[in-house]
Amino acid sequence: MSKYDWEEGTIKIPLAYWTPVKTSVILAWNREQDEMFNTASEAHKAAIKAGYRKRGFSRAGWVRSNHGEVAYLITREGSDKVYMPKKKDLKHLPLRKGGVLSLGDAQIHLDNKTRTVVWTVDENNHACERAHNHPVALALFAALRRVHYWTKGSGGAIIGNDEYNRDNRGFDGGANYTVMEFGPKKKEPISDGSYLSQRKRSSLGAW
């Protein structure tokens, strides 16, 4: 079933956790680049085989149709040939730097200066589902869940919306909603107007 949706948000990482979070994401990204190289090598072999003794066969076209995700590594614009992939064409990132990582439907921007992670998913059919299943996205959100101490001023929210929510015509319906939130634990109101921390609130049991 169709579901057009999008997400975006900025998460500020506490100083003590910035390097571990960034490193986890970049290592996952670099592993994906190595996997792309392996896939491109196999696609190159398959294209050569597919075009064996076939006059006028476009091996580049075959790769674009069957292995489009790695076509940029082994094809050239204006040529029907395929080329051996080269490690220098991979988009490896050094661990010490930030950068923008493109995951197809989504982008992750690691900003060293502000120690922020910007997560963006462009609106498309099942875009958020695909984005969250990407190995680099899995590494990002696993790393965020390992941040056990959010300092004052850190954290943030990821906001989103989808076609079904927008169709809600009830009172206050259809607005953007919070997909997930990171940061210092908020306090919850209780009946007398005072506040209890989440930890103490949970220890009281159900009201």
URNORNOR-V255923 format. One record per residue. RES is the residue in three letters. SS is DSSP state (h for helix, s for strand, l for the rest). Layout:
res = [RES & RES]
ss = [SS & SS]
This chain:
res = [MET & SER & LYS & TYR & ASP & TRP & GLU & GLU & GLY & THR & ILE & LYS & ILE & PRO & LEU & ALA & TYR & TRP & THR & PRO & VAL & LYS & THR & SER & VAL & ILE & LEU & ALA & TRP & ASN & ARG & GLU & GLN & ASP & GLU & MET & PHE & ASN & THR & ALA & SER & GLU & ALA & HIS & LYS & ALA & ALA & ILE & LYS & ALA & GLY & TYR & ARG & LYS & ARG & GLY & PHE & SER & ARG & ALA & GLY & TRP & VAL & ARG & SER & ASN & HIS & GLY & GLU & VAL & ALA & TYR & LEU & ILE & THR & ARG & GLU & GLY & SER & ASP & LYS & VAL & TYR & MET & PRO & LYS & LYS & LYS & ASP & LEU & LYS & HIS & LEU & PRO & LEU & ARG & LYS & GLY & GLY & VAL & LEU & SER & LEU & GLY & ASP & ALA & GLN & ILE & HIS & LEU & ASP & ASN & LYS & THR & ARG & THR & VAL & VAL & TRP & THR & VAL & ASP & GLU & ASN & ASN & HIS & ALA & CYS & GLU & ARG & ALA & HIS & ASN & HIS & PRO & VAL & ALA & LEU & ALA & LEU & PHE & ALA & ALA & LEU & ARG & ARG & VAL & HIS & TYR & TRP & THR & LYS & GLY & SER & GLY & GLY & ALA & ILE & ILE & GLY & ASN & ASP & GLU & TYR & ASN & ARG & ASP & ASN & ARG & GLY & PHE & ASP & GLY & GLY & ALA & ASN & TYR & THR & VAL & MET & GLU & PHE & GLY & PRO & LYS & LYS & LYS & GLU & PRO & ILE & SER & ASP & GLY & SER & TYR & LEU & SER & GLN & ARG & LYS & ARG & SER & SER & LEU & GLY & ALA & TRP]
ss = [l & l & l & s & s & s & s & s & s & s & s & s & l & l & h & h & h & h & h & h & h & h & h & h & h & h & h & h & h & h & h & h & h & h & h & h & h & h & h & h & h & h & h & h & h & h & h & h & h & h & l & l & l & l & l & l & l & l & h & h & h & h & h & h & h & h & l & h & h & h & h & h & h & h & l & l & l & l & l & l & l & l & l & l & l & l & h & h & h & l & l & l & l & l & l & l & l & l & s & s & s & s & l & l & l & s & s & s & s & s & s & l & l & l & l & s & s & s & s & s & s & s & s & s & s & l & h & h & h & h & h & h & h & l & h & h & h & h & h & h & h & h & h & h & h & l & l & l & l & l & l & l & l & l & s & s & s & s & s & s & s & s & h & h & h & h & l & l & l & l & l & l & l & l & l & l & s & s & s & s & s & s & l & l & l & l & s & s & s & l & l & l & l & l & s & s & s & h & h & h & h & h & h & l & l & l & l]
